[in-house]
Amino acid sequence: MDLDRSVPVWPQVADELRRRLDAGQYAPGARFPAVNELAAELDVAPSTVQKAVAALRAEGRLYTVLGQGSFVQER
């Protein structure tokens, strides 16, 4: 993923994750990758991924189960 470092990174990460969700890379009901895993893959800080995931949760695209992780919301 090519990042434009002149603008905030977390919205760019959120856009990438939205694209992946829209493409069906993560099936509805499936466990979403862990923050640290995505951070390493995208070469960004875990806090950046946390903000992006929080945005997707606020949009209703993901939900979190305490102690189990985040999951893709069924549409």
C-alpha positions, 0 to 999 in steps of 0.5 A, spaced: 500 500 500 502 506 497 501 511 503 501 519 502 505 521 508 502 528 507 495 527 509 493 523 515 495 515 515 489 512 518 484 514 513 488 511 508 488 505 512 481 505 513 480 506 506 484 500 504 480 496 509 474 498 506 476 496 499 478 489 502 471 488 505 468 490 499 472 485 495 470 480 499 477 478 502 474 478 509 467 474 509 461 476 513 462 473 520 469 472 519 474 474 524 478 480 522 485 480 522 489 483 529 491 490 529 498 488 530 498 483 524 495 489 519 500 494 522 506 489 520 502 488 513 501 495 512 507 498 515 504 502 519 503 503 527 498 499 531 495 505 533 494 507 526 490 501 525 486 501 531 483 508 529 482 505 522 478 499 525 474 504 530 472 508 524 469 501 521 466 499 527 463 506 527 460 505 520 457 498 522 462 494 518 466 491 524 464 489 531 468 486 537 467 481 541 471 482 548 476 477 548 475 474 542 477 480 537 473 484 531 469 480 526 466 482 519 459 485 520 454 481 516 450 486 511 
